[in-house]
Amino acid sequence: MWVNPPSAVRSPRWRTKLGVTLLIRGPRSVELTEAGRVMQEEGVKLLEYIEQLKKRVQTAGRGTMGTLRVTSIPAYVPVLTELQDKTAEIYPNLSWSSAVPATTRSPISWTLGR
């Protein structure tokens, strides 16, 4: 299979690695085969995933992602709730969850993270 270099994007190499034809070259056009359409769709998904991965790694590297566990007595729930709201404004990628104590004397555990 031969394709003009601007349209190729290393197509012959992929055909060799995958064992299928991705493009069909006509006299004035280049068309994707069904395998080519699948490769294009999955390739777009892969590139989007790589961008998401890059952002998550950068976020983790800045320390704005992770888990923070805070244990407190029930009397401090209003303070922790306010802290949760302020934290959500500053760090939108972080989330809170809490465990409800079995008794009013049991500590409450809050978890911050994804």
C-alpha positions, 0 to 999 in steps of 0.5 A: 500500500502506498499513500502520499506522505502528508496523508500517510501518518506512518500507515505502512508501518501500522499495516505491517504491525497490525496486519490490516489495511487502514487506508485505501488510496484512490486516484484523487482520494484516500479513504479509511477502511473499517479497520482504519475507522476503528483505529481512528476512533480508538486513537482519538480516545487514546489521545484524550485519555493521555491528556487526562492522565497528564493533568492528573499526574500534574495535579498529583505532583502539585499535591492537590490530589490525594487523601486526607483523613481527619478524625474529630468528635461530633461537636466539630462537625460544623467546623469541618463542614465549613472547612469542606466547603472552603476546600472545595472552592480552592481544590475542586479535584478533591472530595470529602466523605465522612463516616457517621459515628455509632454513638455521639461519643465516637469520633467522626472520620472525614476523608478528602480525596478521589 
